[in-house]
Amino acid sequence: MIFHLAAIVSGEAEADFEKGYRVNLDGTHWLFEAIRKIGGGYRPRVVFASSIAVFGAPFPEAIADEFLNAPLTSYGTQKAIDELLLSDYSRKGFFDGIGIRLPTICVRPGKPNKAASGFFSGIIREPLAGQEAVLPVPETVRHWFASPRAAMGFLVHAMKIDTTRLGARRNLSMPGISCTVGEQIEALRKVAGEKAAKLIRRQPDATIGRIVEGWPRNFDTQRALALGFRADSSFEEIIRIHLEDEKIQAEKIPAPR
């Protein structure tokens, strides 16, 4: 059983073209080749963390399982190529692969990374810790989310699933929650009050805005649901999962700093 999660995240892959391709494409290809060259009947299950960034605008109201892969970022392109490699190496019998296209995972614990999507977590995580958060896009931006707990559930289910049910289509878009940034903030307000919502500072960033504009907003994940994958029921639930998993009590959220 091999879980391949390693990657250069979206913003960094866009900013450092060579590094993105070296890690996200070459690194994945070398891993697949290393598995192939072991031989001797070795055929592990490979669970690959792909991304909804493999899709690019213009989008339908909800992206269904048949929608074209046409990424608009280097990160999305790298992930799309990896998906094709995973399907081909599985077809040839070198391993038993399944690719899961993760929604933006929110609320991410710990410190911010260089992902262009990091602010989606930051505008929730930082106010819950009594810290100011920067919002670089309009509140009308809509996106596709799942909690870290849901992501772990996707990985575990992908580990156990009967891949003969996938046929030749080895890559799946995972279920999630579609909501706007404004709806995120309203969910934060419901859970933690106005004092938390007021810690979000609007500061437009044209670069992040261009990247986010090319990302999917909503999905129709009937295939994944039929195969038993499950996600969160609302963005408010995602926030409450963060509070529970990080052992934060809403009534004890620090005062603004």
N, C-alpha and C positions, 0 to 999 in steps of 0.2 A: 504494500500500500504506500503510494507516494502522493503527498499533497504539494503541489507546486504553487506557492504563493508569492515567491520573490519577484519584485518588479521595481522599476523606477516609476514613481507616481506621475500623474498627468502633467502638472505644471512643470516639474523638473524635466520630463521627457520632451516637452515642447521647447523649453529654454536651452537644453543641452542635447542637440540632435544626435550626435555620435554616441553619447552615453546611453540615451534611450534605446537606440537600436542595438548597442552592444549588450546591454543587460536584458531588455525585454524580448528581443528577437534572437540574437546570437546565443544568449544564455539558455533560453528555452530550447533552441535547436540542439545545443550541445548536450543538454540533459536528456533529450529524447534519443540522441545518438548513443549516449553512454548506456542507456537502458537496452537499446537494440543490440549493441556489441557484446553484451554479457552472454547472450545466446543460451544454449543448453536448456531450452524450454522455459526460461524465466520470462514471465508475462504478468507483471504487476498491474493492479488497478492504479491509474494515474488520474487524480482529481486536479484539474487546472482552474485557477481563479482567473476568469476572463472578466470582461467589463461591458457595460451598456454603451461605452464609448465606441464600440465597433459599429454603431449606427450614427448616421449623420443627417442633418436637415436637408430638405424639408420633410417634416414628419406628418403622419396621419394623426388623428385625435388620440389613438392608442396604437402602439406598435405591436402587431400580431406576430406569430411565429414565422410567417412567410415573408416578412419585410426584408428588403435588401440591406446587406452590410455595405455601407458607404461612409466610412469614418472621415471626420473632418479635422482630426488631430494626429500627430505622429504616434501618440500613445494608443489611440484607437486603431490605427493602422497596424501597429506592432501586435496588438492583441488579436486582430482579425487574422493576420498571417499565422499566428500561433494556433488559432482555432483550426485552420486548414491543415497545419502540420499534425495536430493531434488527431484529426479525423483520418488522415492518410496513414499515420503510423498505426492507428487502431485497425484500419482496414487491412493492413499488411500483417497484422497479428503480432507486432512487436510489443504492444502492451494493450491493456483494456482501458481506454481513456474516456473521460467525461469532462466537458468544459462547462462551468457554470458562470453565466454573466451576472456578476453581482451588481445590485443597485448601489448607490452611494451609501456607505455604511455610516450611520448617524445614530447616536451621538458617539463619536470616537473618543475613547478615554486618552489620558496622557497629554503630552505637549503637541502643538500643531506641527504638521509636516509640510512638505512643499506641494502637496496636491492642490490643484486649482479649486477643488471642491471642499477644501478644508474649512472654509467659512460657514458651510452648512452646519457643521458641528460646533464651530467656534461661537456662533451666535446663541447657542444653547448652553454649551459647557462652561464658557467663561462667566456669563451672568449667574449661573447656578453656583459659581465659586466666588461671587461678589466682585468679579473683574469686568472691565469694559471689553466689549467685542466690536470688531469692525465689520460692517456689512458693505461689500464692494459692488453689489448689484441691486437693481430695483426689487421692491417687495412683490412685484408681479411675476418674477421668475418662478417657473414651475419645474419641479424635479422629481426623481424617483428614489425612494429611500427604503432602507431596512435597518433594523437594529443590529449591533454586534451579536446579540443572542440569536437572532434569526439567521445571521450569516453562519454562525457555528452549526445551527440546525441544517442549513443547506449542505455544508461540507460533510457532516455525519451521514445525512441521507444519501448524498452522492457516493459515499464510501460503500453503502449497503445495497444500493439499487441494482436490480437486474438489468444490466446494460443491453441485453438482447431486445428490450423494449424500446431502445433508442433507435435501432436500425443503423443506417449510415449517418444519421443526423446526430452527431455526438455533442453538440453544443446547445445549451438551453438558457433562455432568459429567465431569471429568477423572479418570483412574485415580490411585491413591495407595496409602498404607499405613495401615491402621487399627491403632492401638495405644493402650494406656493410658499415663498419665503414669508409672506404676510401671514399665512396659515400656521407656519412654524412658530412665528412670534406670538400669535394668538394662543397657541397651545402652551407655550412657555408662560404666558400671562395667566392662563387658567391654573397651571400647576404651581407656579412660584410667585405669582403676583406682579403688580405693576412695577415694583422696585427692580425686579430682574429685567423686565422688558425695557426699562429706561436705560439700561446699561449698554444697549446696542447703538453704536454710532454709525451713521450713514457716511460712507466715504467711497464714492465711485472709483472703480479701477477698470480702465478700458481694456486692458489685456485680459484680465479674468473674465470680464463681460463677454469678450469675443469668444473665448474658449467655451464658456457655459452656454452661449447662444447656440452652439453646434451640438449640444447634448440632448438626448431624449428626455421627454417630460412625463410620459405615461405609457403603460404597457398592458397588453391583453395576454396574460401568461397561461392560457388554457392548457397547453402541453405540460408545462412544469407542474401545474396544479393537479392534472390528471395522473402524473407520476408520483404524487405524494409530497411535493415540496410545499412548505407553509411559511408565511411571513406574519408581520404584525398587523393589527386591525386598525390602528390609527396613529397619527403622529404623537398625540398625547400619550398613548401607550409606550411609544418609543422613548419619550422623555422619562416616563415613570420607570421603565426598564433601566435607563441610565442611573437614575437615583438609587434604585435597588441594587444594581450590580456594583456600583461604586460606593455603596453604603453612605449615601448622602440623604439626610432628612430634610425634606422641603421646608419644614418650619424652622430649621436651623441654618438656612442658607446665609452666608456672611453678609453683612451690610456692605454697600458699595465702598470701594477703596478710593 
